[in-house]
Amino acid sequence: MNARRMSRQCLLLLAAAGCASTAPPPQYFSRIGEEPRAGVESQARVGDSVYTKFDYRSEEVLRLTQGISQKYTGCFGCAISVAPGAVIEKRASGEYCTREGHPLRGSIGPGDDRVVCFTRHATRDEVIQLRVTGTLGTWNTVEPPVSFEQAEVMVGEGFKSELVYQGVAAGVLRLLYREYSENLARAAFQQELTYTMEAEGPTEVGFRGLRLEVLSADNSGIRYRVVTGL
């Protein structure tokens, strides 16, 4: 088989299934530590983490902020569904394609998962057109456009735990403890914690091995110091 024929066949396969538009290999990062350090006076706003401990490998990815469910003109009577939070990767062709398959329903049959590729807006982090690989369909407009964001996902085994400040009500300090494993987008376990504020002086807060010295707190923020970490 000569080079010209091989090139023609690859172009045909690319049009049908996106076979040659490969994504660059993922880059992984090691995350080990705790923040903030013990003995350092710190501040946080409502909704912010006041303490976090972590040991995991992660990958920086692009992720759709919403799901997509619409008709697809690439085949008769078809519809494509892409789950919210789907990871997309930029390929050499300039397309942004899902890492995993998503359901294509219709004449092809239920349960037929396909990789979906997108074009993005020229200036905004949004996908505006889609095509399903493995079909001869043209680009379909995404209605309405869906934004994507940079996100961090955990790779393999690991953990992340954090304590989040939730404000003060009637002299009661509220914190939220969360644990993550495998998925940094959603906590695997969480527990609400409440502590009575001291009328004068710092308030000591303890949870498991963690000890905090709360210097001041209101519904705009908290000033504190980590005594001992988890």
Secondary structure, DSSP 8 states (H G I E B T S, - for coil): --HHHHHHHHHHHHHHH-TT-------EEEEEEEES-TT-EEEEETTSEEEEEEEEEEEEEEEESS-EEEEETTSTTEEEEE-TT-EEEE-TTS-EEESS-EEEESTT-TTEEE-EEEEE-SSSSEEEEEEETTS----EEEEEEEEEEEEEEEEEEEEEEEEEEEEEETTEEEEEEEEESS-TTS-SEEEEEEEE--SSS-EEEEETTEEEEEEEE-SSEEEEEEEE--
